[in-house]
Amino acid sequence: MDGNGLIRTPSGVTFRVIRLRFSKTGRAKFISHLDLNRTMTRALRRAKLPIWYTEGFNKHPYLTFASPLSLGYEGLAECMDIRLVEDRPMDEVLAALNAAMPEGLLFTHAAEAVCKPADLAAATWRMTVGCSLAEIEAFLAQSSITAEKRTKKKTFKTVELKPLLGDVQAEAGEEQTVLTLTLPCSNSDTVNPSLILTALQHFLDREVTASVLRLCLRDTAGEVYR
């Protein structure tokens, strides 16, 4: 990388890494990550932006996502990186991409990437669960809160969740409670909100409805990942 933020490939092509933030809400929460990747690839082609394409026999637009959302989850500030081989005003980039987006997907911000992928450390979530505030308070008051997490080797390990819930905020609603909490989210350690829901259902000994919204990703300093 040179002093102007340009990166040069072995073949001599230079590009800038642009980090795009987008929301994924409504019916779009049922788009799988694989289909989301296809949707974004088509949008990049339709937008006719000066995108860097991967080199080799099967060339395609380069794009990567920071910690893809689980199916059924919504997000307000999801991150996708692209590589531009020419400078473009960021408002033009956003307008071109949004013109090709389906309902529920909307790009909201574009800028040169600041954080490296290794800087991703956590995610802040909002969970709306179908139980009372009193039940949530009793759940959080336990000395230990555990859940079984599936590993990459397709085995299961017991995860202690209690230390991760110290800063959780709970607010009562109509027949439901809204939780705001920040959980680890990195290549080495990610805690999915589904683990919290599983532990809550085990504690209450019943099924609990829940909707999950990711508010933002955070870096190792606790700031918004950008």
C-alpha positions as CSV (number, residue, x, y, z in Angstrom):
1,M,0.0,0.0,0.0
2,D,1.3,3.5,-0.9
3,G,0.8,6.7,1.1
4,N,-2.4,7.4,-0.8
5,G,-4.2,4.2,0.3
6,L,-3.6,2.5,-3.0
7,I,-2.8,-1.3,-3.1
8,R,-1.0,-2.8,-6.0
9,T,-1.6,-6.4,-7.1
10,P,1.3,-8.6,-8.4
11,S,-0.1,-8.0,-11.9
12,G,0.4,-4.2,-11.5
13,V,-3.3,-3.2,-11.0
14,T,-3.9,-0.6,-8.2
15,F,-7.1,-0.4,-6.2
16,R,-8.6,1.1,-3.1
17,V,-10.6,-1.0,-0.5
18,I,-14.0,0.6,0.0
19,R,-16.0,-0.4,3.0
20,L,-19.8,-0.2,2.4
21,R,-22.4,-0.3,5.1
22,F,-25.8,-1.5,4.4
23,S,-29.0,-2.4,6.2
24,K,-30.7,-5.8,5.8
25,T,-34.3,-5.6,7.1
26,G,-37.8,-6.8,6.5
27,R,-38.1,-9.7,4.1
28,A,-34.4,-9.4,3.2
29,K,-33.6,-11.1,6.5
30,F,-34.6,-14.4,4.9
31,I,-32.0,-14.0,2.1
32,S,-29.2,-16.5,2.9
33,H,-25.6,-15.4,2.9
34,L,-25.0,-17.3,-0.4
35,D,-27.9,-15.6,-2.1
36,L,-26.8,-12.3,-0.6
37,N,-23.4,-12.7,-2.2
38,R,-25.1,-13.4,-5.5
39,T,-27.3,-10.4,-5.2
40,M,-24.4,-8.1,-4.4
41,T,-22.4,-9.5,-7.3
42,R,-25.2,-8.8,-9.7
43,A,-25.7,-5.3,-8.3
44,L,-22.0,-4.5,-8.7
45,R,-22.2,-5.5,-12.4
46,R,-25.4,-3.5,-13.0
47,A,-23.9,-0.5,-11.2
48,K,-21.0,-0.4,-13.7
49,L,-18.6,0.7,-11.1
50,P,-14.8,0.4,-11.8
51,I,-14.6,-2.8,-9.7
52,W,-11.4,-4.9,-9.4
53,Y,-12.2,-8.4,-10.6
54,T,-10.5,-11.5,-9.3
55,E,-7.8,-12.8,-11.6
56,G,-7.9,-16.3,-13.1
57,F,-10.2,-18.3,-15.3
58,N,-13.5,-17.5,-13.5
59,K,-13.3,-13.8,-12.9
60,H,-15.8,-12.1,-10.7
61,P,-16.2,-8.9,-8.7
62,Y,-14.2,-9.0,-5.5
63,L,-16.3,-8.6,-2.4
64,T,-16.1,-9.7,1.2
65,F,-18.4,-9.4,4.2
66,A,-17.5,-8.9,7.9
67,S,-19.2,-11.6,10.0
68,P,-22.3,-12.4,7.8
69,L,-25.6,-12.4,9.5
70,S,-27.4,-15.6,10.4
71,L,-30.6,-16.3,8.4
72,G,-33.6,-14.6,10.0
73,Y,-31.6,-11.8,11.6
74,E,-31.8,-8.1,10.6
75,G,-28.9,-5.7,10.6
76,L,-28.6,-1.9,10.4
77,A,-24.9,-1.5,9.7
78,E,-23.6,-4.6,7.8
79,C,-20.2,-4.3,6.2
80,M,-19.1,-5.3,2.7
81,D,-15.7,-4.5,1.1
82,I,-15.1,-3.9,-2.6
83,R,-12.1,-2.8,-4.5
84,L,-12.2,0.2,-6.9
85,V,-9.6,0.6,-9.5
86,E,-10.6,4.2,-10.2
87,D,-11.7,7.0,-7.8
88,R,-15.4,7.7,-7.6
89,P,-17.4,10.0,-5.4
90,M,-18.8,7.9,-2.6
91,D,-22.3,9.3,-3.1
92,E,-22.2,8.1,-6.7
93,V,-21.2,4.7,-5.5
94,L,-24.1,4.5,-3.1
95,A,-26.6,5.8,-5.7
96,A,-25.5,3.3,-8.3
97,L,-25.7,0.3,-6.0
98,N,-29.0,1.3,-4.4
99,A,-30.5,1.5,-7.8
100,A,-29.9,-2.2,-8.2
101,M,-30.9,-3.3,-4.7
102,P,-34.1,-5.4,-4.0
103,E,-36.5,-4.4,-1.2
104,G,-34.9,-4.7,2.3
105,L,-31.3,-4.0,1.2
106,L,-30.1,-0.4,1.4
107,F,-26.5,1.0,1.3
108,T,-26.1,3.8,3.8
109,H,-22.4,4.6,3.9
110,A,-19.2,4.3,1.8
111,A,-15.6,5.2,2.6
112,E,-12.1,3.8,2.4
113,A,-11.7,1.0,4.9
114,V,-10.0,2.0,8.1
115,C,-10.1,-1.2,10.2
116,K,-8.4,-4.4,9.2
117,P,-10.5,-7.7,9.3
118,A,-8.4,-8.7,12.4
119,D,-9.7,-5.6,14.2
120,L,-13.3,-6.9,14.3
121,A,-14.0,-7.9,17.9
122,A,-17.7,-7.6,18.8
123,A,-21.2,-6.8,17.7
124,T,-24.0,-4.9,19.4
125,W,-27.4,-6.5,19.2
126,R,-31.0,-5.7,20.0
127,M,-33.1,-8.8,20.9
128,T,-36.9,-8.5,21.4
129,V,-38.0,-11.5,23.4
130,G,-41.5,-12.7,24.3
131,C,-41.2,-12.7,28.1
132,S,-41.5,-10.3,31.0
133,L,-38.8,-8.0,32.4
134,A,-39.1,-9.9,35.7
135,E,-38.3,-13.1,34.0
136,I,-35.3,-11.5,32.2
137,E,-34.1,-10.1,35.5
138,A,-34.3,-13.5,37.2
139,F,-32.5,-15.1,34.2
140,L,-29.7,-12.6,34.4
141,A,-29.4,-13.0,38.2
142,Q,-28.2,-16.6,37.9
143,S,-24.6,-17.2,39.1
144,S,-24.0,-19.2,35.9
145,I,-25.6,-19.1,32.4
146,T,-24.4,-21.7,29.9
147,A,-25.3,-23.0,26.5
148,E,-24.0,-25.6,24.1
149,K,-22.1,-24.1,21.1
150,R,-21.4,-26.1,18.0
151,T,-17.7,-25.8,16.9
152,K,-16.1,-25.8,13.5
153,K,-15.4,-29.5,13.9
154,K,-19.1,-30.1,14.3
155,T,-18.7,-31.0,18.0
156,F,-20.3,-29.2,20.9
157,K,-18.7,-27.3,23.8
158,T,-20.3,-25.6,26.8
159,V,-20.0,-21.8,26.8
160,E,-20.2,-19.7,29.9
161,L,-22.3,-16.7,28.9
162,K,-22.6,-14.9,32.3
163,P,-19.4,-12.8,31.9
164,L,-20.7,-11.6,28.6
165,L,-24.0,-10.3,30.0
166,G,-22.7,-7.8,32.5
167,D,-23.6,-4.7,30.4
168,V,-26.9,-6.0,29.0
169,Q,-29.7,-3.5,29.1
170,A,-33.3,-4.6,29.5
171,E,-36.4,-2.5,28.8
172,A,-40.0,-3.7,29.3
173,G,-42.4,-3.5,26.5
174,E,-45.9,-4.9,25.9
175,E,-45.7,-8.6,26.7
176,Q,-42.1,-8.6,25.7
177,T,-38.7,-7.3,26.7
178,V,-36.1,-5.5,24.6
179,L,-32.4,-6.5,25.3
180,T,-29.4,-4.5,24.1
181,L,-26.1,-6.3,24.5
182,T,-22.6,-6.6,23.0
183,L,-21.2,-10.0,22.3
184,P,-17.8,-11.3,20.9
185,C,-17.6,-11.4,17.1
186,S,-14.3,-12.3,15.6
187,N,-12.6,-15.0,13.6
188,S,-11.5,-16.7,16.8
189,D,-14.5,-16.3,19.0
190,T,-18.1,-15.5,18.1
191,V,-21.1,-15.7,20.4
192,N,-24.4,-15.8,18.5
193,P,-27.5,-14.3,20.1
194,S,-29.2,-17.7,19.6
195,L,-27.1,-19.0,22.5
196,I,-28.7,-16.4,24.8
197,L,-32.2,-17.4,23.6
198,T,-31.4,-21.1,24.1
199,A,-30.2,-20.5,27.6
200,L,-33.3,-18.3,28.3
201,Q,-35.7,-21.0,27.1
202,H,-34.0,-23.6,29.2
203,F,-34.3,-21.4,32.2
204,L,-38.0,-20.6,31.6
205,D,-38.7,-24.2,30.5
206,R,-40.7,-23.0,27.5
207,E,-40.4,-21.7,24.0
208,V,-39.8,-18.0,23.7
209,T,-40.3,-15.9,20.6
210,A,-37.6,-13.5,19.6
211,S,-36.6,-11.1,16.9
212,V,-32.9,-10.2,16.5
213,L,-31.4,-7.0,15.1
214,R,-27.6,-6.3,14.8
215,L,-27.1,-2.6,15.5
216,C,-23.4,-2.5,14.5
217,L,-20.0,-4.2,14.5
218,R,-17.2,-3.0,16.8
219,D,-13.4,-3.0,16.7
220,T,-11.0,-4.0,19.5
221,A,-11.3,-0.5,21.0
222,G,-15.0,-0.8,21.2
223,E,-15.6,1.7,18.4
224,V,-17.8,1.2,15.4
225,Y,-16.0,-1.0,12.9
226,R,-15.2,1.1,9.8
